[in-house]
Amino acid sequence: MAAAGLPEGSGQNERLPIGGVYNGTKAFIDSFSFALRNELKDTGGVTVTCLMPGATETRLFERADLLDTQIG
């Protein structure tokens, strides 16, 4: 059995109004994954992984015409 948390790792949304909720949720998933992994380490056959990929190159800001904004 495996459990995985997938918060995005770059933290680029900290400047947005939703940054507090976004980063708080990301920190919770990281902390919860660590605690769960620690609690289940001796049960055998269970792995818990928290994946935090970095920034991904996309054309999102170009397509949304946001290249001249604070977030673009």
N, C-alpha and C positions, 0 to 999 in steps of 0.2 A: 504494500500500500504506500502511496506517496501523496503528500499534500504540498501545494506550491502557492506562494503569494507572488503577485506580479506588479509591484509598484514601479513606476517609471523612475529611473535613477538620477536623472539630471537635475531635478529640482527647479526647472526653468519657470514654473508658474508662481514662484514666491512673490513676484511683483504684481500679480493679478489680484483682484479683490477676493477671489476664492482661494488664494494661496494658503491661508491658515487652515482651512478644512482639507485642502489637497495634501499639504505637507504633514498635517496631523494624522491623516489617514495612512499616508505612506509610512510614517514612524510607527503607527500602531501595527501595521502588517509586518514590518520588520521585527518589532519587539515580540509580537505574538508568535511569529514563526520561530524565533530563537527559543522562546519559553517552551513552546510545544515540542520542538526538537529535543530540548533538554529533558523534558518529562518523559518522552517516549524512547530515549536512547537505549534503554535496556530491554525493551519489549521484543526486539528482533523483527526484521522485515519491514520496518516502517522508516521512511526517510521524509524529512521536511526540508524544503528548500525555498528560500525567498530570492527570486530573481529580480535584479534591479538593472535593467539595461540602460545604457547611456543614451545620449541624444541621438536621434535618427534624422538623417538628411531627407527632407521632403520638400515639395514645392507648395506646401500649405499656404505660407504667407504670400507667396507670389500669386497664387490662384485667388486668394481672398483680397488681393490688392492692399496688403498690410505692410509692405516693405518699408514705408516711411513712418511707421509708428514705433512706440516704445517696445512693443513685444515683437516686432518684425525685424 
